[in-house]
Amino acid sequence: MHLVNQVYAAVAVHISLGVKMKTVANLSVLVVEDEPLQKIFAIEKLRELGCIDVVDAADGIEAMERLAERRVDLIFCDIGMPNMDGPQFVLAQDRSAQSAGKELPMLVWMSAHPEDVRESHLQLAYSAGFPFVEAIAKPLSLPALQTILTTALTLMNAAKPLPGKNGKAMPSPVDGAIGDDDILRAICDTSEFEVWYQPQVSLETKTIVGADAMVRWSHPKFSYLVPEQFMTLIERQGLGLMLFYRTVNHVLKTQQKLEHIGCSIPICIKASASTLETPEIADYLYERSQRYGIGSHLLTVGISEEEPSQHALKLAASLNRLRLRGFGLSIDDFGSGISTMKLLSQMPFTEIRIDRHFVRQFLRQPQCRVIVESIISIAKRLQLTVTAEGIENARQMEVLAAMGCGRGQGYISAPLRQEEFLNKVGANQLFNNGLINA
């Protein structure tokens, strides 16, 4: 894995935000191991790699006591332990996190069990909501532990919240502190909501071929928040459409600037099903794109399944009208929801986005690889563009390209403010290089 490149991607984003990066010395680590010699070995190697705050436990029960006393960032846990084994520990952690309303730490399984057992425990922990899970074989090695620590730091320092259950982003602790007054003030103050752009790259040529418009909230108290942390409140206030329209106008201005430097590429604007059920949304997008002199083919509207449609007929009519006007339609997180196949069969989509959960696991888990191959095959047969989300490294890019996936995004190219995005696209076009972090 090209983990150094992932670190560089996270560092680039955080430097632009003025955020102080965390190091190995800042990690709080818990080692849960019933075999004394293996526990001592793990602790010594972690300290050798720079970990300072390392505590230990002999089984799951003792680990729960440690976690009740203090916060831990990363847990190294044996699977087969007396008193409370790995699966029981996951269940206990899940109950504890739900009752306390707190996030789960990152988890690394350590086991001499066969690979299929380690992988099934990995999926168990993901299902429980652990934001990052890894499984390493015993006996432990220094390179394996170093890789784990590098990945953990990358995710801790990433601009986006860590994924939780079903690969979705975990809510931030500030969620409960954001109220309706904050939302109303921010909607009225045009300076608080910013539009950033995450490039899409061609997996074959490594050049930038598109982008996603992503809203960031520059909250006066909580700094930069991403949609997963505030969109539920926006929708509850009935302000999703207003924010969508504001994003559309920003994107159209960006498209004008791209056209000026000779680098026109399509940009996707994501919206909830409830927002896209608005009857006049197709007319608004068409009128605005005509006013800005931007072709409809340069705008794509993305729909996510996070909130199911309450008015399926209205949604279908709206999406069909968008296609009639020449706009692209993207189905986000394909494969993660129960009705994505039904949506795909009923709506005139032009693009499929492979859910990041499958992309993250397909090189190591046969089931995920089969699912990714199947999604790519479906897209090809339906003559749709297929984009892989959450790509972390060059190896994933290489294999996905060989499988027939045309585009990708993720750690390989971090979100950028408008000016930085324009500069990157311009340099990409001028020098014909990808300028990506992989």
C-alpha positions in Angstrom: 0.0 0.0 0.0 1.2 3.5 -0.8 0.4 4.8 2.6 2.9 7.6 2.5 0.9 9.1 -0.3 -2.3 8.9 1.8 -0.5 10.8 4.5 0.6 13.4 2.1 -3.0 13.8 0.9 -4.3 14.3 4.4 -1.4 16.6 5.3 -2.1 18.8 2.2 -5.7 19.3 3.2 -4.9 20.0 6.8 -2.1 22.5 6.1 -4.6 24.5 4.0 -6.9 24.5 7.0 -4.2 25.4 9.5 -4.8 22.1 11.4 -2.1 20.7 13.6 -1.2 17.1 12.5 -1.1 14.3 15.0 1.9 12.0 15.3 2.5 8.5 16.5 3.5 10.0 19.9 -0.1 11.4 20.2 -1.8 8.0 19.8 -3.4 6.4 22.8 -3.1 2.6 22.3 -4.6 -0.4 24.1 -3.2 -3.9 23.6 -5.6 -6.7 24.5 -3.8 -10.1 24.7 -4.1 -13.0 27.1 -0.7 -14.6 26.3 1.9 -12.6 28.4 4.9 -13.0 26.0 3.0 -11.9 22.9 1.5 -9.0 24.9 5.0 -7.8 26.0 6.3 -8.2 22.4 3.5 -6.1 20.9 3.9 -3.4 23.5 7.7 -3.2 23.1 7.5 -3.0 19.3 4.8 -0.3 19.5 7.0 1.8 21.8 9.9 1.1 19.4 7.8 2.7 16.7 7.2 5.8 18.7 4.1 5.1 20.7 4.3 6.6 24.2 0.8 6.1 25.6 0.4 2.3 25.6 -1.8 0.4 28.1 -2.7 -3.3 28.2 -5.4 -5.8 29.2 -5.5 -9.6 29.5 -9.0 -10.1 28.0 -12.1 -8.3 26.9 -13.5 -7.7 30.4 -10.3 -6.0 31.5 -10.2 -4.1 28.3 -13.7 -2.7 28.9 -12.5 -1.6 32.4 -9.6 0.3 30.8 -11.9 1.9 28.2 -14.2 3.1 31.0 -11.3 4.8 32.7 -9.8 6.6 29.7 -10.1 7.4 26.0 -8.2 5.2 23.5 -7.5 5.9 19.8 -6.4 2.5 18.7 -7.0 -1.1 20.0 -4.9 -4.1 19.2 -7.0 -7.1 20.2 -6.6 -10.9 20.1 -9.6 -12.8 18.8 -9.6 -16.0 20.9 -9.4 -14.9 24.6 -10.8 -16.4 27.8 -13.7 -14.7 29.7 -14.6 -12.4 26.8 -13.4 -13.2 23.3 -13.3 -11.0 20.2 -16.9 -11.1 19.1 -18.1 -10.6 22.7 -15.8 -7.6 23.0 -17.3 -6.1 19.9 -20.8 -6.5 21.2 -19.8 -5.0 24.6 -18.1 -2.1 22.9 -21.2 -1.5 20.7 -23.5 -1.4 23.8 -21.1 0.9 25.6 -20.8 3.3 22.7 -24.6 3.5 22.2 -25.4 4.1 25.8 -22.7 6.7 26.2 -23.3 8.3 22.8 -19.6 8.3 21.9 -17.5 7.1 18.9 -15.8 3.8 18.8 -11.9 3.7 18.6 -10.0 2.1 15.7 -9.5 -1.6 16.0 -6.9 -4.1 14.9 -7.4 -7.8 15.2 -4.3 -9.9 16.0 -4.8 -13.7 15.5 -3.2 -16.9 14.4 -6.5 -18.1 13.0 -6.9 -18.7 9.2 -7.4 -15.6 7.0 -11.1 -16.3 6.5 -11.7 -16.1 10.3 -9.7 -12.8 10.5 -11.7 -11.4 7.6 -15.1 -12.4 9.1 -14.1 -10.6 12.3 -13.1 -7.6 10.3 -16.5 -7.4 8.8 -18.1 -8.0 12.2 -16.3 -5.0 13.6 -17.2 -2.8 10.6 -20.9 -3.7 11.1 -20.6 -2.6 14.7 -19.5 0.8 13.6 -15.7 0.8 14.3 -14.4 3.5 12.1 -11.3 1.7 11.0 -10.6 -2.1 11.3 -7.6 -4.1 10.3 -6.6 -7.8 10.8 -3.0 -8.9 11.0 -1.6 -12.4 11.5 0.5 -13.7 14.4 3.4 -13.7 15.0 3.4 -9.9 14.7 6.1 -8.2 12.7 7.5 -4.7 13.0 6.6 -3.7 9.3 3.0 -4.8 9.8 2.7 -2.7 13.0 4.3 0.3 11.3 1.8 0.0 8.4 -1.1 -0.1 10.9 0.2 3.0 12.7 0.7 4.9 9.5 -2.8 4.1 8.3 -4.3 5.0 11.6 -2.6 8.4 11.6 -3.7 9.0 8.0 -7.3 8.5 9.0 -7.1 10.5 12.2 -5.6 13.4 10.2 -8.0 13.2 7.3 -10.3 16.1 6.6 -13.3 13.9 6.4 -14.9 12.0 9.4 -14.0 8.4 9.7 -16.5 5.9 8.2 -18.7 4.1 10.6 -21.5 1.6 10.2 -22.0 0.5 6.6 -19.1 2.7 5.6 -20.9 5.9 6.3 -19.2 8.8 8.1 -19.5 8.8 11.9 -21.2 11.9 13.3 -19.0 14.4 15.1 -19.2 15.0 18.8 -20.3 18.6 17.9 -23.5 17.4 16.2 -25.6 17.8 19.4 -24.2 21.2 19.9 -25.3 22.6 16.5 -28.8 24.0 16.7 -31.5 25.3 14.4 -30.3 28.9 15.1 -26.8 28.0 13.7 -28.4 26.6 10.5 -30.6 29.7 10.0 -27.7 32.1 10.6 -25.3 30.1 8.3 -27.9 30.0 5.5 -28.3 33.8 5.7 -24.6 34.4 5.9 -23.2 33.5 2.5 -19.6 33.3 3.9 -20.1 30.3 6.2 -20.9 27.6 3.6 -18.1 27.1 1.2 -18.0 24.9 -1.9 -14.9 22.7 -2.3 -14.1 20.5 -5.3 -12.8 16.9 -5.2 -11.3 15.9 -8.6 -12.2 12.7 -10.4 -9.3 11.1 -12.2 -9.0 8.8 -15.2 -7.7 5.5 -13.8 -6.0 4.9 -17.2 -4.3 8.3 -17.9 -4.2 9.7 -14.3 -5.6 13.0 -15.6 -8.5 15.0 -14.0 -11.7 14.3 -15.9 -14.4 15.6 -13.6 -15.1 16.7 -10.0 -17.6 16.7 -7.2 -18.8 19.9 -5.6 -18.7 19.4 -1.8 -20.1 21.8 0.8 -18.0 22.7 3.8 -19.4 24.7 6.7 -16.9 27.2 8.1 -18.6 27.2 11.5 -17.4 30.1 13.8 -17.0 27.7 16.7 -16.5 24.2 15.3 -14.3 25.1 12.3 -14.8 23.1 9.0 -17.7 20.6 9.1 -18.6 18.3 6.3 -22.2 17.4 5.1 -22.5 14.3 7.2 -22.3 16.5 10.3 -25.0 19.0 9.3 -27.2 17.9 6.4 -29.8 16.2 8.6 -30.4 19.5 10.3 -30.5 21.4 7.0 -33.1 19.0 5.6 -35.2 19.1 8.8 -35.4 22.9 8.5 -36.5 22.5 4.9 -33.4 24.4 3.6 -31.8 21.6 1.5 -33.1 23.1 -1.7 -31.8 26.6 -0.9 -28.3 25.1 -0.2 -28.4 23.1 -3.4 -29.3 26.1 -5.4 -26.5 28.1 -3.8 -24.1 25.3 -4.7 -25.3 25.2 -8.3 -24.5 28.9 -8.8 -21.1 28.5 -7.3 -20.4 25.5 -9.6 -21.6 27.4 -12.7 -19.2 30.3 -11.9 -16.4 27.7 -11.5 -17.4 26.2 -14.9 -17.1 29.6 -16.5 -13.5 29.9 -15.1 -12.7 26.4 -16.3 -14.0 27.3 -19.8 -11.9 30.4 -19.7 -8.7 28.4 -19.3 -9.8 25.8 -21.8 -10.4 23.0 -19.3 -14.2 22.2 -19.3 -14.9 19.1 -17.3 -18.2 17.9 -15.8 -18.9 18.6 -12.1 -21.3 16.7 -10.0 -23.6 18.3 -7.4 -25.1 15.9 -4.8 -28.5 16.3 -3.3 -30.9 14.3 -1.2 -34.0 12.5 -2.6 -36.3 15.0 -0.8 -34.5 17.9 -2.5 -34.6 16.3 -5.9 -38.3 15.7 -5.6 -38.8 19.4 -6.2 -40.8 19.7 -9.4 -39.1 22.9 -10.8 -35.5 21.8 -10.1 -34.9 20.8 -13.7 -36.2 24.2 -15.0 -34.0 26.1 -12.5 -30.8 24.2 -13.4 -31.5 24.7 -17.1 -32.3 28.4 -16.8 -29.2 29.0 -14.7 -26.9 27.0 -17.0 -28.2 28.9 -20.0 -27.6 32.2 -18.2 -24.0 31.3 -17.4 -23.5 29.9 -20.9 -22.7 26.4 -19.6 -23.8 23.3 -21.5 -26.1 20.9 -19.6 -23.6 18.0 -20.2 -21.1 19.7 -17.9 -23.4 19.4 -14.9 -24.3 16.1 -13.2 -26.8 15.7 -10.3 -25.9 13.0 -7.8 -28.4 11.2 -5.6 -27.6 9.3 -2.4 -29.6 6.6 -0.7 -28.9 7.9 2.8 -32.5 9.1 3.1 -35.0 7.1 1.0 -37.5 9.0 -1.2 -40.9 9.7 0.5 -42.5 10.6 -2.9 -41.1 8.1 -5.5 -43.3 9.4 -8.3 -42.2 13.0 -7.8 -38.6 11.9 -7.7 -39.0 9.8 -10.9 -40.6 12.7 -12.7 -37.9 15.2 -11.5 -35.0 12.9 -12.5 -36.5 12.2 -15.9 -36.9 15.9 -16.5 -33.3 16.5 -15.6 -32.2 14.0 -18.2 -34.5 15.5 -20.8 -32.7 18.8 -20.2 -29.4 17.2 -20.9 -28.0 16.9 -17.3 -26.2 13.8 -16.1 -27.5 11.7 -13.3 -25.3 9.8 -10.8 -26.3 7.1 -8.3 -24.1 7.4 -5.3 -22.8 4.6 -3.0 -24.1 2.0 -5.4 -24.4 -1.4 -3.7 -24.8 -0.1 -0.1 -28.6 0.3 -0.1 -31.3 -2.2 -0.5 -33.1 -0.4 -3.4 -30.2 0.7 -5.6 -30.8 -2.0 -8.2 -34.5 -1.0 -8.3 -33.5 2.7 -8.7 -31.1 1.8 -11.4 -33.7 -0.1 -13.3 -36.3 2.7 -13.1 -34.3 5.9 -13.4 -32.3 7.3 -16.4 -28.9 7.4 -14.7 -25.7 8.1 -16.6 -23.2 7.2 -13.9 -22.7 4.6 -11.1 -20.6 5.3 -8.1 -19.1 2.1 -6.5 -19.5 2.4 -2.7 -16.2 3.1 -0.9 -16.7 0.0 1.4 -16.2 -2.4 -1.5 -13.4 -0.4 -3.0 -11.5 -0.4 0.3 -11.8 -4.2 0.7 -11.8 -5.6 -2.8 -8.1 -6.4 -3.0 -8.3 -8.5 0.2 -11.8 -9.9 0.3 -13.0 -12.1 -2.5 -16.7 -11.3 -1.9 -16.0 -7.5 -2.3 -14.0 -8.2 -5.5 -16.8 -10.1 -7.0 -19.3 -7.3 -6.2 -17.0 -4.7 -7.7 -16.5 -6.7 -10.8 -20.3 -7.2 -11.1 -21.0 -3.5 -10.7 -18.4 -2.6 -13.4 -20.0 -5.3 -15.7 -23.5 -3.9 -15.1 -22.3 -0.4 -15.9 -20.7 -1.5 -19.1 -23.7 -3.4 -20.3 -26.0 -0.4 -19.5 -23.4 1.9 -21.2 -23.0 4.0 -18.0 -19.9 5.7 -16.6 -18.5 3.9 -13.6 -16.6 5.7 -10.8 -14.9 4.0 -7.8 -15.1 6.0 -4.6 -12.6 6.0 -1.7 -9.5 4.8 -3.7 -6.6 4.9 -1.3 -3.5 3.9 -3.3 -1.9 3.3 -6.7 -2.4 -0.5 -6.5 -6.2 -0.1 -6.2 -6.1 2.3 -9.2 -4.2 -0.2 -11.3 -6.4 -3.2 -10.5 -9.7 -1.2 -11.0 -8.5 0.1 -14.3 -7.7 -3.5 -15.4 -11.2 -4.5 -14.4 -12.7 -1.8 -16.6 -13.5 0.9 -14.2 -12.9 4.3 -15.9 -12.8 6.8 -13.1 -12.0 7.1 -9.4 -11.6 9.5 -6.5 -10.7 9.4 -2.8 -7.4 9.8 -1.0 -5.7 9.9 -4.4 -6.9 13.5 -4.9 -8.1 15.5 -1.9 -10.9 18.2 -2.0 -9.7 21.7 -2.9 -11.0 25.3 -2.6 -12.0 26.8 -5.9 -8.8 28.6 -6.7 -6.6 25.6 -5.8 -8.9 23.4 -7.9 -8.6 25.7 -10.9 -4.9 25.8 -10.6 -4.6 22.0 -10.4 -6.9 21.4 -13.3 -5.0 23.9 -15.4 -1.6 22.4 -14.6 -3.1 18.9 -15.2 -4.2 20.0 -18.7 -1.0 21.9 -19.5 1.5 19.2 -18.5 -0.7 16.2 -19.1 0.0 14.7 -15.7 -2.3 13.5 -13.0 -0.9 15.4 -10.1 -2.5 12.8 -7.8 -1.5 11.4 -4.5 -0.9 7.9 -5.5 
